């Protein structure tokens, strides 16, 4: 029996060894499937599964599976994200990139060589330009920075700078999440971004993370050396053998080949493996899409800040505006009067302008005319001699009010503090769940399918679709077609939900203020429902159609919605006011008036009931009255009044309160609909029918008509 176990153990060991050898062989040899060149995007699994490479450029980089004639590798395997990481705990395993990090020998000792190799040991936050790679589109070589490309004589118009992206986590100001793409922009904005977290992003296609230039990823092994005392043959094999990476379990250590791993770990051979334990990424940890907060749909002042994003100097003032205080001047960037704090950093001009642009110009960027006018070739703009101001030798500011649709050379991205994005996701998700619960319960209880209930269902469907699309697509600004389509749908469904809210409010008001006969015949209900649907959907569609026509025919108009320009929604403040806030404001005004009149009617009926009833029953009515008011407010959407308050106050805290409360409309609908004795009774009967025999009662029958008494407060709710 003992020998039997020994045989099984040896057999298992042999099978395991054979399997490991087979796995290593697959990772170390070249086949038709292994000749593709690894990419920094969507190739993490391939890179992890290879211990060497077989593509056409592996000889150039010295990581081929076979021995090559190239004796010196002119590239260095660089972790380009490492300088940007300030945390002691590295958040992820990073993918290294092959780069040239040294100058040609003729440049050695020059100032360019000092900057290329960062011989002054500057940090990323001190001088980020030294750590921003550039890639040549002509030679497909990536350099550690612009200076390395310069001292390798590879500077031309085909040089592509990598993106320097600061994450400021502010209050939605114009500097949050800006992407700066060249060294001039980095130098200019760096003083404004001192308190921001910065990272580097490789050039990529619009709408995804696929690189737009050739970038060769790599694995960085330790030097091909062995400790003193290693045998000559083992040391020679370590230094001269081809690439065949080996890894140390539970660590990030990589050796160039098995011989280097063996000589550096002579007593721990079990820790050496040919299976790479780490999956590496070239994307920064913070480069993720985030759902926008609800205020981007309703706050026109937010859009005004971003529409001036082309301008960016913080301290340019004009004396052509009247400010109330003597120590204030008008800030042309922020478009408001501000206190002058540091005159050495401020530039004062005499100009009236809504869209100020600052730009750096070189000799071939401009054409002078004898009358003092200047033609900017980069902008295709002819400026008269009184339309621009030099603020330095090669930098001007000018007013672009005549070219409001001018595309900026900056590719920027806007965002909000993390907590506002998290609140938006949580509250919107809760609302979607509540709306789904409402629809399910409404479907399960046919007796609730009256006209007001069906109107509330239409309101819930509009809100559900609007919130769902907003949650999923509000950050997809890189994909214009998706962003444009979702912007129209978000606008459509949110606006239609307010019109449904108005219809429900009118119906509730009519119920509480008149003795009406409610006809429950299916034909009448169906006809009214059809009429309501035609009214709501067509009225909303007409507003959206007019907005789209203006965008397509007069795109430069201030009333063009500019769908998908800044956010995946309306992107111009005046268009937001005209096509969204104005209809909503009128609707909320009517709803507010109806709500007050309904409260007065309920209070009047309550006083009549007090006179007719005993003291005890009157006390019961007092307790129920607050609950009735709360349900009524939920069904009539009174919480949207916070929008008017937020617009009036304009403070961040007021918008945060608005975002939290009004990201939860589904919760209020569930409260207003489900917190009803009638609904609870019906649901109880619905779910207990299988356990308890249904009792026949004449009270279960309903007549086709009923008279509503104004004194019967609790019976006036139709849900």
GUKOLPA-634593 format. One line per 4 residues: number of its first residue (from 1); their letters; for each residue x, y, z negated of C-alpha. Coordinates in nm, 2 decimals, decimal comma, padded with zeros to 4 digits. Last residue first. Example, Ala and Ser with C-alpha at 12.3 -4.5 7.8 and 13.67 -1.06 7.14 Angstrom:
! residues 2
2	SA	01,37 -00,11 -00,71; 01,23 -00,45 -00,78
//
This chain:
! residues 719
719	XXXX	-05,41 05,56 00,62; -05,71 05,79 00,67; -05,66 05,98 00,35; -06,00 06,13 00,27
715	XXXX	-06,10 05,86 00,02; -05,88 06,00 -00,26; -06,05 06,34 -00,25; -06,41 06,23 -00,26
711	XXXX	-06,56 06,57 -00,33; -06,56 06,68 00,04; -06,78 06,38 00,12; -06,68 06,19 00,43
707	XXXX	-06,98 06,04 00,61; -06,92 05,71 00,78; -06,97 05,55 01,12; -06,90 05,21 01,28
703	XXXX	-06,97 05,04 00,96; -06,72 04,83 00,78; -06,75 04,49 00,63; -06,53 04,38 00,35
699	XXXX	-06,76 04,53 00,09; -07,02 04,26 00,17; -06,79 04,01 00,02; -06,68 03,67 00,11
695	XXXX	-06,39 03,55 -00,09; -06,09 03,42 00,09; -05,96 03,11 -00,06; -05,64 03,18 -00,24
691	XXXX	-05,30 03,06 -00,13; -05,31 03,12 00,25; -05,50 03,44 00,21; -05,25 03,58 -00,03
687	XXXX	-05,03 03,76 00,23; -05,32 03,95 00,41; -05,52 04,01 00,09; -05,22 04,17 -00,08
683	XXXX	-05,15 04,37 00,24; -05,50 04,50 00,26; -05,50 04,59 -00,11; -05,16 04,77 -00,08
679	XXXX	-05,29 04,96 00,22; -05,61 05,07 00,05; -05,43 05,16 -00,27; -05,19 05,38 -00,07
675	XXXX	-04,82 05,43 -00,11; -04,76 05,25 00,23; -04,84 05,55 00,46; -04,69 05,85 00,29
671	XXXX	-04,40 05,67 00,14; -04,32 05,48 00,46; -04,35 05,81 00,65; -04,11 05,98 00,40
667	XXXX	-03,86 05,70 00,43; -03,87 05,71 00,81; -03,81 06,08 00,80; -03,47 06,02 00,63
663	XXXX	-03,22 06,22 00,83; -03,43 06,52 00,73; -03,34 06,50 00,36; -02,97 06,43 00,39
659	XXXX	-02,90 06,67 00,69; -03,11 06,95 00,54; -02,92 06,93 00,21; -02,59 06,93 00,41
655	XXXX	-02,71 07,22 00,61; -02,78 07,42 00,29; -02,44 07,33 00,16; -02,27 07,46 00,47
651	XXXX	-02,43 07,80 00,45; -02,65 07,95 00,72; -02,91 08,08 00,48; -03,18 08,15 00,73
647	XXXX	-03,11 07,85 00,95; -03,09 07,63 00,65; -03,42 07,76 00,51; -03,59 07,72 00,85
643	XXXX	-03,47 07,36 00,87; -03,57 07,30 00,51; -03,93 07,34 00,64; -03,88 07,00 00,79
639	XXXX	-03,96 06,85 00,45; -04,32 06,94 00,52; -04,36 06,65 00,75; -04,74 06,63 00,75
635	XXXX	-04,75 06,27 00,63; -04,49 06,33 00,36; -04,65 06,65 00,24; -04,99 06,47 00,22
631	XXXX	-04,84 06,19 00,02; -04,69 06,43 -00,23; -05,01 06,63 -00,26; -05,21 06,31 -00,33
627	XXXX	-04,95 06,21 -00,59; -04,98 06,55 -00,76; -05,36 06,51 -00,76; -05,37 06,16 -00,90
623	XXXX	-05,28 06,27 -01,26; -05,54 06,55 -01,25; -05,80 06,31 -01,11; -05,74 06,08 -01,40
619	XXXX	-05,79 06,37 -01,64; -06,12 06,44 -01,47; -06,23 06,09 -01,52; -06,17 06,12 -01,89
615	XXXX	-06,34 06,46 -01,92; -06,66 06,34 -01,74; -06,73 06,42 -01,38; -06,94 06,68 -01,20
611	XXXX	-06,75 06,99 -01,31; -06,41 06,83 -01,26; -06,52 06,71 -00,91; -06,59 07,06 -00,80
607	XXXX	-06,25 07,17 -00,92; -06,09 06,88 -00,72; -06,28 06,98 -00,41; -06,13 07,33 -00,44
603	XXXX	-05,79 07,19 -00,50; -05,82 06,96 -00,20; -05,94 07,25 00,02; -05,66 07,47 -00,10
599	XXXX	-05,40 07,20 -00,03; -05,54 07,16 00,32; -05,52 07,53 00,38; -05,15 07,53 00,27
595	XXXX	-05,07 07,22 00,49; -05,25 07,38 00,79; -05,04 07,69 00,76; -04,72 07,49 00,73
591	XXXX	-04,81 07,27 01,03; -04,87 07,59 01,23; -04,54 07,74 01,14; -04,37 07,40 01,19
587	XXXX	-04,50 07,38 01,54; -04,39 07,73 01,63; -04,05 07,66 01,49; -04,01 07,33 01,67
583	XXXX	-04,11 07,50 02,00; -03,86 07,78 01,93; -03,58 07,55 01,79; -03,56 07,32 02,10
579	XXXX	-03,59 07,48 02,44; -03,53 07,85 02,36; -03,31 07,83 02,05; -03,10 07,54 02,18
575	XXXX	-03,07 07,72 02,52; -02,95 08,03 02,34; -02,69 07,83 02,14; -02,54 07,63 02,42
571	XXXX	-02,44 07,26 02,39; -02,78 07,08 02,39; -02,71 06,71 02,30; -02,43 06,47 02,34
567	XXXX	-02,19 06,73 02,19; -01,96 06,98 02,35; -02,05 06,97 02,72; -02,29 06,68 02,71
563	XXXX	-02,61 06,88 02,80; -02,52 07,23 02,91; -02,86 07,36 02,79; -02,86 07,64 03,04
559	XXXX	-03,01 07,94 02,87; -02,68 08,13 02,87; -02,67 08,09 03,24; -02,36 07,96 03,41
555	XXXX	-02,53 07,63 03,51; -02,79 07,82 03,72; -02,94 07,55 03,95; -02,85 07,22 03,77
551	XXXX	-02,86 07,35 03,41; -03,17 07,56 03,48; -03,35 07,27 03,63; -03,26 07,05 03,34
547	XXXX	-03,41 07,29 03,09; -03,73 07,33 03,29; -03,76 06,95 03,31; -03,70 06,91 02,93
543	XXXX	-03,98 07,16 02,85; -04,22 07,00 03,10; -04,14 06,65 02,96; -04,23 06,76 02,61
539	XXXX	-04,56 06,90 02,73; -04,62 06,58 02,93; -04,54 06,34 02,65; -04,75 06,52 02,39
535	XXXX	-05,06 06,62 02,59; -05,08 06,29 02,78; -05,04 06,09 02,46; -05,30 06,30 02,28
531	XXXX	-05,55 06,25 02,57; -05,49 05,88 02,58; -05,54 05,86 02,20; -05,86 06,05 02,23
527	XXXX	-06,00 05,83 02,50; -05,90 05,51 02,31; -06,06 05,63 01,99; -06,38 05,72 02,17
523	XXXX	-06,39 05,39 02,35; -06,31 05,18 02,05; -06,59 05,31 01,84; -06,47 05,44 01,50
519	XXXX	-06,66 05,77 01,51; -06,57 05,98 01,21; -06,85 06,21 01,11; -06,71 06,52 00,97
515	XXXX	-06,77 06,72 00,65; -06,50 06,97 00,71; -06,18 07,10 00,55; -06,02 06,77 00,44
511	XXXX	-06,07 06,58 00,77; -05,99 06,88 00,99; -05,66 06,94 00,81; -05,56 06,57 00,84
507	XXXX	-05,63 06,58 01,22; -05,45 06,90 01,27; -05,15 06,77 01,07; -05,15 06,45 01,28
503	XXXX	-05,15 06,65 01,60; -04,87 06,87 01,48; -04,65 06,57 01,37; -04,70 06,43 01,72
499	XXXX	-04,57 06,75 01,86; -04,27 06,73 01,62; -04,20 06,37 01,74; -04,21 06,49 02,10
495	XXXX	-03,92 06,73 02,03; -03,71 06,45 01,87; -03,78 06,21 02,15; -03,71 06,44 02,44
491	XXXX	-03,39 06,61 02,30; -03,24 06,27 02,21; -03,33 06,14 02,55; -03,18 06,43 02,73
487	XXXX	-02,86 06,41 02,53; -02,85 06,03 02,57; -02,84 06,07 02,95; -02,57 06,34 02,94
483	XXXX	-02,35 06,14 02,70; -02,39 05,82 02,90; -02,30 06,00 03,22; -02,02 06,21 03,06
479	XXXX	-01,84 05,92 02,90; -01,58 06,10 02,68; -01,85 06,26 02,47; -01,96 05,93 02,32
475	XXXX	-01,99 06,07 01,97; -02,37 06,12 01,95; -02,42 05,78 02,13; -02,52 05,52 01,87
471	XXXX	-02,67 05,73 01,59; -02,84 05,98 01,82; -02,99 05,70 02,03; -03,13 05,53 01,72
467	XXXX	-03,25 05,86 01,57; -03,44 05,96 01,88; -03,58 05,61 01,94; -03,70 05,57 01,58
463	XXXX	-03,84 05,92 01,57; -04,04 05,88 01,88; -04,16 05,53 01,77; -04,26 05,68 01,43
459	XXXX	-04,46 05,96 01,58; -04,64 05,72 01,81; -04,72 05,50 01,51; -04,85 05,80 01,32
455	XXXX	-05,08 05,87 01,62; -05,20 05,51 01,60; -05,27 05,54 01,23; -05,47 05,86 01,29
451	XXXX	-05,68 05,69 01,56; -05,75 05,37 01,37; -05,53 05,06 01,38; -05,53 05,02 01,00
447	XXXX	-05,77 04,72 01,02; -05,53 04,54 01,24; -05,28 04,49 00,96; -04,97 04,30 01,08
443	XXXX	-04,88 04,55 01,35; -04,89 04,84 01,10; -04,67 04,63 00,86; -04,41 04,57 01,14
439	XXXX	-04,41 04,94 01,26; -04,37 05,06 00,90; -04,09 04,82 00,83; -03,91 04,94 01,15
435	XXXX	-03,95 05,30 01,04; -03,81 05,22 00,70; -03,51 05,04 00,86; -03,45 05,34 01,09
431	XXXX	-03,47 05,58 00,80; -03,22 05,39 00,60; -02,98 05,38 00,90; -03,02 05,76 00,95
427	XXXX	-02,94 05,82 00,58; -02,63 05,60 00,58; -02,49 05,71 00,92; -02,54 06,08 00,85
423	XXXX	-02,40 06,05 00,50; -02,09 05,89 00,64; -02,05 06,16 00,90; -02,09 06,43 00,64
419	XXXX	-01,84 06,26 00,41; -01,58 06,24 00,68; -01,57 06,61 00,74; -01,70 06,71 01,08
415	XXXX	-01,60 06,67 01,44; -01,49 06,83 01,76; -01,27 06,71 02,03; -01,05 06,93 02,24
411	XXXX	-00,90 06,90 02,58; -00,73 07,24 02,62; -00,67 07,37 02,97; -01,01 07,54 02,93
407	XXXX	-01,27 07,50 03,20; -01,43 07,83 03,30; -01,80 07,81 03,26; -01,82 08,16 03,10
403	XXXX	-01,64 08,32 03,40; -01,75 08,68 03,39; -01,73 08,69 03,01; -01,37 08,57 03,04
399	XXXX	-01,21 08,85 02,85; -00,83 08,86 02,87; -00,54 08,78 02,64; -00,19 08,76 02,77
395	XXXX	00,13 08,57 02,70; 00,46 08,59 02,87; 00,63 08,89 02,71; 00,40 08,90 02,42
391	XXXX	00,05 09,03 02,34; 00,00 09,15 02,70; -00,36 09,27 02,74; -00,61 09,20 03,02
387	XXXX	-00,92 09,36 03,17; -00,79 09,71 03,23; -00,56 09,63 03,52; -00,83 09,43 03,69
383	XXXX	-00,82 09,05 03,65; -00,85 08,81 03,95; -00,93 08,46 03,83; -00,84 08,13 03,99
379	XXXX	-00,77 08,00 03,64; -00,42 07,85 03,70; -00,35 08,10 03,98; -00,40 08,40 03,76
375	XXXX	-00,43 08,71 03,98; -00,32 09,03 03,83; -00,44 09,39 03,88; -00,20 09,68 03,84
371	XXXX	-00,30 09,86 04,16; 00,01 09,73 04,34; -00,09 09,37 04,29; 00,08 09,10 04,08
367	XXXX	00,05 08,73 04,14; 00,05 08,50 03,84; 00,14 08,14 03,74; 00,46 08,13 03,95
363	XXXX	00,65 08,36 03,71; 00,51 08,20 03,39; 00,19 08,27 03,21; 00,08 08,17 02,85
359	XXXX	-00,29 08,20 02,79; -00,54 08,36 02,55; -00,90 08,36 02,64; -01,18 08,57 02,48
355	XXXX	-01,54 08,49 02,54; -01,77 08,75 02,39; -01,57 09,06 02,46; -01,55 09,42 02,38
351	XXXX	-01,19 09,54 02,39; -00,97 09,79 02,21; -00,69 09,58 02,07; -00,55 09,48 01,73
347	XXXX	-00,31 09,19 01,68; -00,28 09,05 01,34; 00,01 08,84 01,20; 00,21 09,12 01,06
343	XXXX	-00,10 09,30 00,94; -00,19 09,03 00,69; -00,52 09,06 00,51; -00,76 09,26 00,73
339	XXXX	-01,12 09,18 00,61; -01,34 09,03 00,87; -01,62 09,15 01,09; -01,77 08,88 01,31
335	XXXX	-01,71 08,72 01,64; -01,48 08,44 01,51; -01,24 08,49 01,80; -01,30 08,86 01,87
331	XXXX	-01,25 08,94 01,49; -01,41 09,28 01,43; -01,22 09,49 01,18; -01,27 09,53 00,81
327	XXXX	-01,10 09,76 00,55; -01,34 10,05 00,60; -01,64 09,83 00,54; -01,96 09,83 00,74
323	XXXX	-01,80 09,73 01,07; -01,86 09,90 01,40; -01,71 09,73 01,70; -01,46 09,88 01,95
319	XXXX	-01,17 09,85 01,71; -01,11 09,49 01,82; -00,93 09,22 01,63; -00,71 08,92 01,73
315	XXXX	-00,61 08,72 01,43; -00,70 08,35 01,48; -00,56 08,30 01,83; -00,78 08,02 01,97
311	XXXX	-00,96 08,14 02,28; -01,09 07,84 02,46; -01,27 07,73 02,15; -01,51 08,02 02,18
307	XXXX	-01,79 07,79 02,27; -01,71 07,59 01,96; -01,80 07,86 01,71; -02,11 07,96 01,90
303	XXXX	-02,22 07,59 01,90; -02,22 07,58 01,52; -02,42 07,90 01,51; -02,69 07,73 01,71
299	XXXX	-02,76 07,48 01,43; -03,04 07,23 01,51; -02,91 06,93 01,69; -02,56 06,96 01,56
295	XXXX	-02,72 06,97 01,21; -02,80 06,60 01,22; -02,44 06,49 01,14; -02,23 06,34 01,42
291	XXXX	-02,16 05,97 01,42; -01,79 05,89 01,43; -01,58 05,74 01,69; -01,24 05,61 01,58
287	XXXX	-00,89 05,73 01,61; -00,81 05,74 01,24; -00,60 05,43 01,23; -00,38 05,54 01,52
283	XXXX	-00,39 05,32 01,83; -00,08 05,12 01,93; -00,20 04,81 01,75; -00,02 04,50 01,63
279	XXXX	-00,15 04,16 01,53; 00,10 04,00 01,29; 00,18 03,64 01,21; 00,39 03,58 01,52
275	XXXX	00,42 03,20 01,56; 00,78 03,09 01,62; 00,83 03,03 01,25; 01,10 03,06 00,99
271	XXXX	00,99 03,03 00,63; 01,07 02,65 00,63; 01,43 02,73 00,72; 01,48 02,90 00,39
267	XXXX	01,84 02,80 00,29; 02,02 02,92 00,61; 01,81 03,23 00,65; 02,03 03,49 00,82
263	XXXX	02,22 03,22 01,03; 01,90 03,04 01,12; 01,70 03,35 01,22; 01,98 03,47 01,44
259	XXXX	02,00 03,13 01,60; 01,62 03,11 01,65; 01,62 03,43 01,87; 01,60 03,81 01,83
255	XXXX	01,48 03,80 01,47; 01,16 03,96 01,34; 01,09 04,07 00,98; 00,73 04,18 00,92
251	XXXX	00,67 03,95 00,62; 00,45 03,67 00,50; 00,63 03,41 00,72; 00,96 03,52 00,88
247	XXXX	00,95 03,55 01,25; 01,14 03,42 01,55; 01,17 03,59 01,88; 01,32 03,41 02,19
243	XXXX	01,52 03,66 02,38; 01,82 03,52 02,56; 02,12 03,39 02,37; 02,44 03,60 02,35
239	XXXX	02,46 03,75 01,99; 02,29 03,46 01,81; 02,46 03,19 02,01; 02,80 03,35 01,93
235	XXXX	02,72 03,36 01,56; 02,61 03,00 01,56; 02,92 02,89 01,75; 03,15 03,09 01,53
231	XXXX	03,01 02,95 01,20; 02,87 03,20 00,96; 03,10 03,31 00,69; 03,02 03,68 00,72
227	XXXX	02,65 03,73 00,79; 02,51 03,70 01,14; 02,44 03,97 01,40; 02,18 04,02 01,67
223	XXXX	02,03 04,34 01,52; 01,69 04,30 01,36; 01,40 04,25 01,60; 01,16 04,53 01,73
219	XXXX	00,88 04,39 01,94; 00,79 04,57 02,25; 00,52 04,77 02,44; 00,59 04,90 02,79
215	XXXX	00,39 05,22 02,88; 00,30 05,30 03,24; 00,06 05,60 03,24; -00,32 05,64 03,22
211	XXXX	-00,33 05,41 02,92; -00,67 05,24 02,85; -00,82 05,39 02,54; -01,16 05,47 02,68
207	XXXX	-01,38 05,75 02,81; -01,12 05,95 03,00; -00,82 05,74 03,07; -00,53 05,75 02,83
203	XXXX	-00,21 05,94 02,75; -00,06 05,80 02,42; -00,20 05,93 02,10; 00,01 06,09 01,83
199	XXXX	-00,10 06,18 01,47; -00,16 06,47 01,25; -00,33 06,52 00,91; -00,42 06,89 00,87
195	XXXX	-00,30 07,14 00,61; -00,04 07,30 00,83; -00,27 07,32 01,13; -00,27 07,70 01,20
191	XXXX	00,11 07,72 01,21; 00,11 07,43 01,45; -00,12 07,60 01,70; 00,13 07,79 01,91
187	XXXX	00,41 07,54 01,90; 00,18 07,25 01,98; 00,02 07,44 02,27; 00,36 07,53 02,42
183	XXXX	00,48 07,17 02,37; 00,20 07,01 02,57; -00,12 06,82 02,52; -00,29 06,95 02,21
179	XXXX	-00,60 06,75 02,10; -00,82 06,93 01,86; -00,99 06,72 01,58; -01,09 07,02 01,38
175	XXXX	-00,95 07,35 01,49; -01,28 07,51 01,61; -01,44 07,48 01,27; -01,67 07,19 01,18
171	XXXX	-01,64 07,23 00,80; -01,28 07,10 00,78; -01,14 06,75 00,81; -00,83 06,88 00,98
167	XXXX	-00,74 06,58 01,21; -00,45 06,70 01,43; -00,39 06,53 01,76; -00,06 06,55 01,95
163	XXXX	-00,12 06,39 02,29; 00,16 06,24 02,50; 00,33 06,46 02,76; 00,32 06,35 03,12
159	XXXX	00,61 06,44 03,34; 00,53 06,44 03,71; 00,59 06,81 03,75; 00,96 06,75 03,70
155	XXXX	01,21 06,68 03,42; 01,39 06,35 03,46; 01,75 06,48 03,44; 01,82 06,24 03,15
151	XXXX	01,89 06,55 02,93; 01,54 06,68 03,01; 01,37 06,36 02,94; 01,54 06,33 02,60
147	XXXX	01,44 06,70 02,53; 01,07 06,63 02,60; 01,06 06,36 02,34; 01,13 05,99 02,28
143	XXXX	01,13 05,92 02,65; 00,90 05,69 02,84; 01,02 05,57 03,18; 00,77 05,51 03,46
139	XXXX	01,01 05,66 03,71; 00,78 05,90 03,89; 00,50 05,93 03,64; 00,76 06,01 03,38
135	XXXX	00,64 05,96 03,02; 00,67 06,20 02,73; 00,69 06,12 02,36; 00,59 06,36 02,08
131	XXXX	00,84 06,32 01,79; 01,07 06,61 01,85; 00,77 06,83 01,93; 00,64 06,77 01,58
127	XXXX	00,89 07,00 01,42; 00,84 07,04 01,04; 00,55 06,81 01,00; 00,73 06,53 01,19
123	XXXX	01,04 06,57 00,99; 01,38 06,71 01,09; 01,69 06,50 01,06; 01,92 06,76 01,21
119	XXXX	02,05 06,50 01,46; 01,70 06,47 01,61; 01,83 06,25 01,89; 01,67 06,46 02,16
115	XXXX	01,71 06,78 01,96; 02,08 06,74 01,91; 02,13 06,63 02,27; 01,95 06,94 02,39
111	XXXX	02,18 07,15 02,18; 02,48 07,00 02,37; 02,72 06,75 02,22; 02,65 06,47 02,47
107	XXXX	02,49 06,62 02,78; 02,74 06,46 03,03; 02,69 06,12 02,86; 02,32 06,11 02,97
103	XXXX	02,10 06,17 02,67; 01,96 05,92 02,41; 01,62 05,80 02,30; 01,49 05,62 02,60
99	XXXX	01,17 05,44 02,50; 01,03 05,09 02,48; 00,72 05,11 02,25; 00,64 04,95 01,92
95	XXXX	00,29 04,83 01,81; 00,19 04,91 01,46; 00,08 04,68 01,19; -00,19 04,86 00,99
91	XXXX	-00,25 05,10 00,69; 00,12 05,15 00,59; 00,12 05,20 00,21; 00,34 05,50 00,12
87	XXXX	00,10 05,73 00,30; 00,26 06,00 00,52; 00,23 05,82 00,85; 00,31 06,05 01,15
83	XXXX	00,68 05,96 01,17; 00,58 05,59 01,20; 00,35 05,63 01,50; 00,62 05,62 01,76
79	XXXX	00,76 05,29 01,64; 01,05 05,27 01,88; 01,21 04,98 02,07; 01,52 05,15 02,22
75	XXXX	01,61 05,16 02,58; 01,93 05,16 02,78; 01,97 04,79 02,74; 02,32 04,69 02,81
71	XXXX	02,45 04,37 02,97; 02,20 04,32 03,24; 02,28 03,99 03,41; 01,98 03,82 03,25
67	XXXX	01,93 03,51 03,04; 01,57 03,38 03,05; 01,27 03,46 02,84; 01,31 03,82 02,93
63	XXXX	01,32 04,09 02,66; 01,61 04,31 02,80; 01,41 04,62 02,90; 01,52 04,63 03,26
59	XXXX	01,52 04,25 03,28; 01,16 04,24 03,16; 01,05 04,47 03,44; 00,90 04,21 03,67
55	XXXX	00,70 04,03 03,40; 00,83 03,72 03,22; 00,82 03,82 02,85; 00,96 03,68 02,53
51	XXXX	00,81 03,55 02,20; 00,46 03,58 02,33; 00,13 03,51 02,15; 00,12 03,84 01,96
47	XXXX	00,17 04,04 02,28; -00,11 03,85 02,45; -00,35 03,90 02,15; -00,28 04,27 02,13
43	XXXX	-00,34 04,32 02,51; -00,65 04,54 02,49; -00,44 04,86 02,53; -00,06 04,88 02,48
39	XXXX	-00,01 04,67 02,79; 00,19 04,36 02,85; 00,32 04,30 03,21; 00,16 03,99 03,37
35	XXXX	00,40 03,70 03,44; 00,26 03,48 03,16; -00,03 03,31 03,34; 00,19 03,19 03,63
31	XXXX	00,43 03,03 03,37; 00,74 03,15 03,19; 00,86 02,98 02,88; 00,90 03,09 02,51
27	XXXX	00,55 03,11 02,39; 00,44 02,77 02,54; 00,76 02,61 02,41; 00,69 02,74 02,06
23	XXXX	00,34 02,59 02,05; 00,47 02,26 02,19; 00,75 02,25 01,93; 00,49 02,32 01,66
19	XXXX	00,26 02,04 01,78; 00,55 01,80 01,80; 00,66 01,88 01,44; 00,30 01,84 01,32
15	XXXX	00,27 01,51 01,49; 00,60 01,39 01,35; 00,50 01,50 01,00; 00,16 01,32 01,03
11	XXXX	00,33 01,00 01,13; 00,58 01,03 00,85; 00,30 01,08 00,60; 00,10 00,79 00,74
7	XXXX	00,40 00,56 00,73; 00,48 00,66 00,37; 00,11 00,60 00,27; 00,13 00,24 00,42
3	XXX	00,46 00,17 00,24; 00,29 00,24 -00,09; 00,00 00,00 00,00
//
